[in-house]
Amino acid sequence: MMSLEEALLKSVNISERIAEFYRSFKDPLGEYKYRKRIARMALEGSVSLMIDFDDLLSFDVDIASRLIEDPKPVLEAASEAIKEVMRVESADYASRIGEFFARIANLPDSLRVPIRGIRAIHLNKLIAVEGIVTKISPVKQQLIEAVFRCRECGEEVVVKQLGRGLERPTQCPRCASEGRKRHEFELILEKSRFIDWQKFVLQERPEELPSGQLPRSIEVIATHDLVDVVRPGDRAIVTGILAVTLERRMRRDIPPIFQTYLEANNIEVSSKESIDVDIT
């Protein structure tokens, strides 16, 4: 099993390699494609860099393969690499923006999965799914970093929110060091960190629907600058990571059943359809 130190080193190496890709990749005209895009991000106030998968594949097959098979750490490294290059292109903008995002576009047809064809083998992989947006939620705010204050001593404790439900601190470091066993906390919303969050439903396209069957769909979670990119009726290609959430409360007499959803990394709107609007 890989140690934490080895995992961090591997992540750093991937980030450095992707930063080299941004700095050195040239298009057929001989221009630095991604250096220009990163410089333009600063001018336009953008936080996302669009990366053509074929470009990355031609630059480094190994990283492109890792991106498909284990996308989260590679996308994190790619996002860190944007910040590194941005420090050269626009140091002021890099210092003002907390986080950048690497968005992957143009996955090959072999990685475009029809909604009806989504299976367990696709879990935690990067795939592209095309469909029609039928339902969409309002933009909400997701808590990702909660700040709690100890009622006993006033110490503030930061807890990253990684799972379902509100994760609270198990103890107060100051109270524990001073031998106090009582640990009560209050959530300080104004110091906590939130991101924009939205959910929409992507339904099978009519031309994919087998005769006599109802259309299937999948829920998509969009965050940050991907919210409000689509509207009901849009035909969209969503590139993202297939994940699962527990479908019902676990019971001893039945096996745990999970429902799939797509964590969007990139959303491309191809056209619009005429359907009834359904805002949830």
C-alpha positions as CSV (number, residue, x, y, z in Angstrom):
1,M,0.0,0.0,0.0
2,M,1.3,3.5,-0.9
3,S,2.4,5.6,2.0
4,L,1.1,9.2,2.4
5,E,4.5,10.6,1.6
6,E,4.7,8.5,-1.6
7,A,1.2,9.6,-2.6
8,L,2.1,13.3,-2.1
9,L,5.3,12.9,-4.1
10,K,3.4,11.2,-6.9
11,S,0.8,14.0,-6.9
12,V,3.6,16.6,-7.1
13,N,5.3,14.8,-10.0
14,I,2.0,14.7,-11.9
15,S,1.4,18.4,-11.2
16,E,4.8,19.3,-12.4
17,R,4.4,17.2,-15.6
18,I,1.0,18.8,-16.4
19,A,2.5,22.2,-15.7
20,E,5.1,21.4,-18.3
21,F,2.3,20.4,-20.7
22,Y,0.6,23.8,-20.2
23,R,3.9,25.7,-20.7
24,S,5.2,23.8,-23.8
25,F,2.3,22.4,-25.8
26,K,1.9,24.0,-29.2
27,D,-1.0,23.8,-31.6
28,P,-0.5,23.1,-35.4
29,L,0.2,26.8,-36.0
30,G,3.1,26.7,-33.5
31,E,1.4,28.8,-30.8
32,Y,1.5,27.9,-27.1
33,K,-2.1,26.8,-26.8
34,Y,-2.5,26.6,-23.0
35,R,-0.2,29.4,-22.0
36,K,-2.4,31.6,-24.2
37,R,-5.6,30.2,-22.6
38,I,-4.2,30.6,-19.1
39,A,-3.2,34.2,-19.8
40,R,-6.7,34.8,-21.3
41,M,-8.3,33.4,-18.1
42,A,-6.8,36.3,-16.1
43,L,-8.1,38.9,-18.6
44,E,-11.6,37.4,-18.6
45,G,-11.8,36.6,-14.8
46,S,-12.2,32.9,-15.5
47,V,-11.3,30.1,-13.1
48,S,-11.5,27.2,-15.5
49,L,-9.1,25.9,-18.1
50,M,-10.5,23.8,-21.0
51,I,-8.2,20.9,-21.8
52,D,-8.6,18.9,-25.0
53,F,-8.1,15.2,-24.1
54,D,-6.3,14.4,-27.3
55,D,-3.7,17.1,-26.6
56,L,-2.9,15.5,-23.2
57,L,-2.9,12.1,-24.7
58,S,-0.3,13.1,-27.4
59,F,1.8,14.8,-24.7
60,D,1.8,12.0,-22.1
61,V,-0.1,8.7,-22.6
62,D,0.5,7.7,-19.0
63,I,-1.1,10.8,-17.4
64,A,-4.0,10.6,-19.9
65,S,-4.6,7.0,-18.9
66,R,-4.4,7.8,-15.2
67,L,-6.9,10.6,-15.8
68,I,-9.5,8.1,-17.0
69,E,-8.8,5.4,-14.5
70,D,-8.2,7.5,-11.3
71,P,-9.5,11.0,-12.2
72,K,-9.7,12.8,-8.9
73,P,-6.0,13.0,-8.0
74,V,-5.1,13.8,-11.6
75,L,-7.7,16.6,-11.9
76,E,-6.5,18.0,-8.5
77,A,-2.9,18.0,-9.8
78,A,-4.0,19.6,-13.1
79,S,-5.8,22.3,-11.2
80,E,-2.7,23.0,-9.0
81,A,-0.6,23.2,-12.2
82,I,-2.9,25.9,-13.6
83,K,-2.1,28.0,-10.5
84,E,1.6,27.4,-10.9
85,V,1.6,28.6,-14.6
86,M,-0.8,31.5,-13.7
87,R,1.8,32.8,-11.2
88,V,4.1,33.4,-14.2
89,E,1.4,34.7,-16.6
90,S,-0.4,36.9,-14.0
91,A,1.0,36.8,-10.5
92,D,-1.6,39.2,-9.2
93,Y,-4.6,37.1,-10.5
94,A,-3.0,33.9,-9.2
95,S,-2.8,35.5,-5.7
96,R,-6.4,36.7,-5.7
97,I,-8.0,33.4,-6.9
98,G,-8.1,30.6,-4.3
99,E,-8.7,27.7,-6.7
100,F,-8.6,26.9,-10.4
101,F,-10.2,24.1,-12.3
102,A,-9.0,21.8,-15.1
103,R,-12.0,21.0,-17.4
104,I,-11.7,18.0,-19.7
105,A,-13.3,18.2,-23.2
106,N,-13.6,15.9,-26.2
107,L,-13.2,12.5,-24.7
108,P,-13.0,9.8,-27.4
109,D,-16.1,7.9,-28.4
110,S,-14.9,4.9,-26.5
111,L,-15.4,6.9,-23.3
112,R,-18.8,8.2,-24.2
113,V,-21.2,6.0,-22.3
114,P,-25.0,6.0,-23.1
115,I,-27.1,6.5,-20.0
116,R,-28.6,3.0,-20.5
117,G,-25.1,1.5,-20.7
118,I,-23.8,2.9,-17.4
119,R,-22.5,0.0,-15.2
120,A,-20.4,-0.7,-12.1
121,I,-17.2,-0.9,-14.2
122,H,-17.6,2.8,-14.8
123,L,-17.6,3.8,-11.1
124,N,-14.9,6.3,-10.1
125,K,-13.9,6.6,-13.8
126,L,-14.0,9.7,-16.0
127,I,-16.7,9.3,-18.7
128,A,-18.8,11.4,-21.0
129,V,-22.6,11.1,-21.0
130,E,-24.9,12.9,-23.5
131,G,-28.6,13.5,-22.9
132,I,-31.4,16.1,-22.6
133,V,-31.7,18.2,-19.4
134,T,-35.2,17.6,-18.0
135,K,-35.1,18.8,-14.4
136,I,-32.9,21.3,-12.6
137,S,-32.6,22.6,-9.1
138,P,-32.1,26.2,-8.0
139,V,-28.4,27.0,-7.2
140,K,-27.7,26.2,-3.6
141,Q,-24.7,26.5,-1.3
142,Q,-22.8,23.4,-0.2
143,L,-20.8,23.6,3.0
144,I,-17.3,22.2,2.3
145,E,-15.3,23.6,5.3
146,A,-17.1,24.2,8.6
147,V,-15.7,26.3,11.4
148,F,-16.8,25.3,14.9
149,R,-16.3,27.3,18.1
150,C,-15.8,25.5,21.4
151,R,-18.4,26.7,24.0
152,E,-16.0,26.0,26.8
153,C,-12.8,27.9,25.8
154,G,-13.7,29.7,22.5
155,E,-11.2,27.7,20.4
156,E,-12.1,27.5,16.7
157,V,-11.8,24.1,14.9
158,V,-12.0,23.7,11.1
159,V,-13.6,20.5,9.8
160,K,-13.6,19.6,6.1
161,Q,-17.0,18.3,5.0
162,L,-16.4,15.2,2.9
163,G,-19.4,12.9,3.4
164,R,-23.1,13.1,3.9
165,G,-24.5,15.1,6.9
166,L,-22.7,17.6,9.0
167,E,-19.3,16.4,10.3
168,R,-18.5,17.8,13.7
169,P,-15.2,17.9,15.6
170,T,-14.6,15.0,18.0
171,Q,-12.8,17.1,20.6
172,C,-11.4,20.6,21.2
173,P,-7.6,20.5,21.1
174,R,-7.2,23.2,23.8
175,C,-9.7,21.6,26.2
176,A,-8.2,18.1,25.6
177,S,-4.7,19.4,26.4
178,E,-6.0,21.0,29.6
179,G,-7.7,17.9,30.7
180,R,-11.3,19.0,30.2
181,K,-13.6,16.2,29.0
182,R,-16.7,18.2,28.0
183,H,-16.6,19.3,24.3
184,E,-19.6,21.3,23.0
185,F,-19.4,23.2,19.7
186,E,-21.4,25.8,17.8
187,L,-21.2,26.1,14.0
188,I,-19.9,29.6,12.9
189,L,-21.5,30.0,9.5
190,E,-19.9,33.4,8.7
191,K,-16.4,31.9,8.9
192,S,-17.3,28.6,7.2
193,R,-16.6,28.0,3.5
194,F,-19.4,27.3,0.9
195,I,-19.4,26.7,-2.8
196,D,-22.2,26.9,-5.4
197,W,-24.1,23.6,-6.0
198,Q,-26.8,22.5,-8.4
199,K,-28.4,19.2,-9.4
200,F,-30.0,18.4,-12.7
201,V,-31.3,15.3,-14.5
202,L,-29.9,14.1,-17.8
203,Q,-32.3,11.9,-19.8
204,E,-31.7,9.6,-22.7
205,R,-32.0,11.2,-26.1
206,P,-35.0,10.1,-28.2
207,E,-32.8,8.4,-30.9
208,E,-31.2,6.2,-28.2
209,L,-34.5,5.0,-26.8
210,P,-35.3,1.3,-27.6
211,S,-38.7,0.7,-29.0
212,G,-41.5,0.4,-26.4
213,Q,-39.3,1.4,-23.4
214,L,-39.3,4.4,-21.1
215,P,-36.3,6.8,-21.1
216,R,-33.7,6.4,-18.4
217,S,-31.9,9.2,-16.7
218,I,-29.0,10.1,-14.4
219,E,-28.6,12.9,-11.8
220,V,-25.7,15.3,-12.3
221,I,-24.1,17.4,-9.7
222,A,-22.6,20.7,-10.9
223,T,-20.5,23.0,-8.7
224,H,-18.5,26.2,-8.8
225,D,-18.7,27.9,-12.2
226,L,-20.6,24.9,-13.8
227,V,-23.9,26.0,-12.1
228,D,-26.5,27.5,-14.4
229,V,-24.6,26.4,-17.5
230,V,-27.6,24.3,-18.7
231,R,-31.4,24.9,-18.8
232,P,-34.2,22.4,-19.2
233,G,-34.4,21.3,-22.8
234,D,-30.7,21.6,-23.5
235,R,-28.9,18.8,-25.1
236,A,-25.6,18.5,-23.2
237,I,-22.5,16.4,-23.0
238,V,-21.4,16.0,-19.4
239,T,-17.9,14.9,-18.7
240,G,-17.5,13.8,-15.1
241,I,-16.7,11.1,-12.5
242,L,-19.3,8.4,-11.9
243,A,-20.0,8.1,-8.2
244,V,-22.6,6.5,-6.0
245,T,-24.8,7.4,-3.1
246,L,-26.8,5.1,-0.7
247,E,-30.3,4.6,-2.1
248,R,-32.0,3.8,1.1
249,R,-31.2,3.3,4.8
250,M,-29.1,0.2,5.4
251,R,-30.9,-2.8,6.9
252,R,-29.5,-6.1,8.0
253,D,-32.0,-8.2,5.9
254,I,-31.1,-6.7,2.5
255,P,-27.8,-5.9,0.8
256,P,-26.8,-2.2,0.5
257,I,-28.0,-0.7,-2.7
258,F,-26.4,2.4,-4.2
259,Q,-27.6,4.8,-6.9
260,T,-25.2,6.3,-9.4
261,Y,-24.8,10.0,-10.2
262,L,-22.3,12.0,-12.2
263,E,-20.0,14.6,-10.6
264,A,-19.6,17.1,-13.5
265,N,-16.1,18.2,-14.5
266,N,-17.2,19.8,-17.7
267,I,-20.6,20.6,-19.4
268,E,-20.9,21.3,-23.1
269,V,-24.3,22.4,-24.5
270,S,-24.8,21.1,-28.0
271,S,-28.4,22.2,-28.8
272,K,-31.8,23.0,-27.3
273,E,-34.9,20.9,-27.4
274,S,-38.6,22.0,-26.9
275,I,-39.7,20.3,-23.6
276,D,-41.8,21.3,-20.6
277,V,-39.7,23.1,-18.0
278,D,-39.4,21.3,-14.7
279,I,-37.6,23.2,-11.9
280,T,-37.1,21.2,-8.7
